Amino acid sequence: MKFGKKYSIFIETEAKRMLPECSSVEFKRLKKLLKKCSLHDGTTGVSSGRLSVGDVQSDLSWDSDNETCSQTGSRKAEPDEQASCAVCDAQFFPELAKAVSSVVDCFTNSSRQLRSLHLASGPKKLYLRFKTKIPSDSPNMIRFGNILVSYGCMSAVAVRKILKKYDKIHGSQSGRAFQSKLQAMRAELLQSPWLVELGALAINLMEPRVSLSQNKTEESDQAQQGKIWTCNLDTEKQTLSCVVPETVQLDFNLQCSICLDIVFDPVALGCGHIFCCSCVCAAASIPTFQGVRAARRGAKCPLCRQAGVYAYAIYLQELAVLIRLRCQDYFNARREEEREKRLKEAKEHWERETAAIMGF
């Protein structure tokens, strides 16, 4: 079965059942739009053949206000031939950008609601259960989370395939440039920290609980639903892995690139890289107790050096629970260490503030 048909069936059956208002990438319609492009059907005099990717070197600039794209470049072929179709670009990229934005919003909001429901307790949990209409029992929460993971991964793969098709037809690098633009706009779902949260949530729900009412049928169903996620914290390379059947395999590194240890109180910056909260705050020269969003606007990621990522940081609460359950000795030792460090930071900070106010 081809990917386009498989994606359409998944959206119409599983995704729509759990997420009635979910959006999707119209994969087949966008492919038909590209097939009508004048660059390869010979309807215009611009070019009657297909241009090879190696013949074109182009840069794509995207204007989000006017929803237009312009392309400039140099190539080895004749200067009067073009590497892209203006009519095709004016329809293709705005429609794809709108579809990606809708998918990302649906995926992010649904993931946040599921995490809030799992971490809530008491009246708040009851309120969220009626508000979100997400089943609160463990097997159904795992199933809902796995459908979200498949929805995000398959949509991301659909975007990559359609952009690859665009580059193949036009013999350009515009699709690859648009993919890079999506990453800079935090719209690349395969790098989303919410995938890490959904994986940690599924594993946390799989952790053994002392429950006399839980029967063997429920346990086996729970194990079947959570099998796409694996977590390895015992080796030198700590990873959280996800395998979406016949789609993609993802590996998330759970080792902080600054302290080279398992992330404690983990935070994902806007670029998707995960660090300890104290480590990433120290990299931005701010006290840990103020939080990562207190960093200056232009602060850069310590790993990829992308600017402005601190404002979009996400605290990975489910991952923190997973590390606490799986690495109790490490968690307790690191918690005491972090507590002393934060108390010292807070004391020094307020001493400096007091001295500045009093004019010492």
C-alpha positions, 0 to 999 in steps of 0.5 A, spaced: 500 500 500 502 506 498 504 511 503 498 516 500 493 511 501 495 509 508 495 516 510 488 517 508 486 511 511 489 512 518 486 519 518 479 517 516 479 511 521 483 512 527 485 519 527 478 522 526 475 517 531 479 520 537 480 527 534 474 529 530 476 536 529 484 534 527 487 537 520 491 533 515 496 534 510 492 533 503 497 529 500 494 526 494 491 533 492 498 536 493 501 531 488 495 532 483 497 539 483 504 538 482 503 533 476 499 539 473 505 544 473 507 547 466 515 545 467 513 537 466 507 537 462 510 542 456 504 546 456 508 553 456 514 555 452 518 556 459 521 549 459 519 542 456 523 537 460 524 536 467 530 539 470 535 535 474 537 537 481 544 538 480 543 543 475 540 548 479 542 551 485 537 556 488 535 560 494 527 560 497 525 566 501 518 566 504 514 572 505 509 570 511 505 576 510 503 576 503 504 568 502 508 568 496 515 565 495 521 568 490 526 564 488 533 566 485 539 562 483 544 560 478 544 554 474 548 551 468 543 551 463 540 556 459 539 563 463 532 564 460 529 557 463 526 557 470 527 552 475 520 553 478 513 555 476 511 561 479 503 559 478 505 552 482 509 556 487 503 561 489 498 555 490 503 550 493 507 553 498 501 557 502 497 551 502 502 546 505 504 552 510 497 552 512 496 545 512 502 544 517 500 550 521 493 546 523 496 539 524 502 542 529 496 546 533 492 540 533 498 535 535 500 540 540 494 542 543 492 535 544 498 532 547 498 538 552 491 536 554 493 529 555 499 530 559 495 535 563 489 530 564 494 524 566 498 529 571 492 532 574 488 529 581 482 530 585 477 535 582 481 538 577 482 531 574 475 530 573 474 537 570 479 536 565 476 529 563 469 532 562 472 538 558 477 534 554 473 528 553 479 524 553 478 517 557 482 517 563 483 509 564 490 507 563 489 503 556 485 508 553 490 514 555 496 510 552 492 508 545 490 516 545 497 518 546 500 512 541 495 515 535 497 522 537 504 519 535 502 516 529 498 522 527 504 527 528 509 522 525 505 520 519 503 528 517 511 529 518 513 524 513 507 526 508 510 533 508 517 531 507 515 526 501 511 532 498 517 537 498 521 531 495 516 530 490 516 538 489 524 538 488 524 532 483 519 535 479 522 542 478 529 540 479 530 545 485 532 545 492 526 549 494 522 544 497 529 542 502 529 550 503 522 550 505 523 544 510 529 548 513 524 554 514 519 549 518 524 547 522 526 554 524 519 556 525 518 550 530 513 546 525 517 540 524 513 534 528 519 529 528 523 534 532 517 536 537 519 535 544 511 533 545 513 526 542 518 525 548 512 527 553 507 522 549 513 517 550 514 518 557 507 518 559 506 511 555 512 508 559 509 511 566 502 508 565 506 502 563 509 502 570 507 496 575 502 499 580 499 495 586 492 494 584 487 488 586 482 490 581 487 490 574 485 483 571 490 480 566 486 482 560 487 489 561 495 488 563 496 485 556 492 490 552 496 495 556 502 492 554 500 491 547 499 499 546 505 501 549 510 496 545 512 502 540 516 505 546 522 503 549 527 507 554 534 505 556 537 509 562 542 503 564 547 504 558 552 509 557 547 512 552 541 514 555 535 514 549 528 514 549 526 510 542 519 510 538 518 505 532 512 507 528 510 501 524 512 502 517 513 509 518 519 512 522 523 510 527 526 516 532 531 516 538 531 521 543 537 523 547 536 523 554 543 525 556 544 533 557 550 535 553 552 540 558 553 536 564 553 529 560 549 526 565 541 524 565 537 530 564 534 532 571 528 537 571 528 536 563 527 542 559 526 542 551 528 549 548 524 551 542 529 548 537 528 541 540 534 540 544 533 537 551 537 539 557 537 540 565 534 546 567 540 548 571 545 547 566 541 551 561 539 556 565 547 557 567 548 557 559 544 563 559 547 566 565 540 566 569 539 564 576 535 557 576 529 559 580 527 564 575 526 559 570 528 558 563 524 564 560 527 569 564 533 569 559 534 574 554 530 574 548 536 573 543 539 567 548 542 561 543 541 554 544 548 551 547 548 546 542 545 548 535 546 556 537 539 558 534 537 564 537 530 566 541 529 559 543 528 560 550 522 563 549 519 557 547 522 552 552 517 546 555 518 543 561 518 536 560 514 533 566 512 526 564 520 525 562 521 528 569 517 523 572 519 517 568 527 519 570 524 519 578 521 512 577 527 509 573 533 512 576 531 513 584 538 513 587 540 518 581 534 522 582 535 523 590 542 524 589 541 530 584 535 533 587 539 534 594 545 537 590 540 541 586 536 544 592 543 546 595 545 549 589 538 553 588 538 556 595 545 558 594 543 562 587 537 565 590 541 567 596 546 571 592 541 573 587 537 577 593 543 579 596 545 583 590 538 586 589 538 588 596 545 591 595 543 595 589 537 598 592 540 600 598 546 603 594 551 599 598 
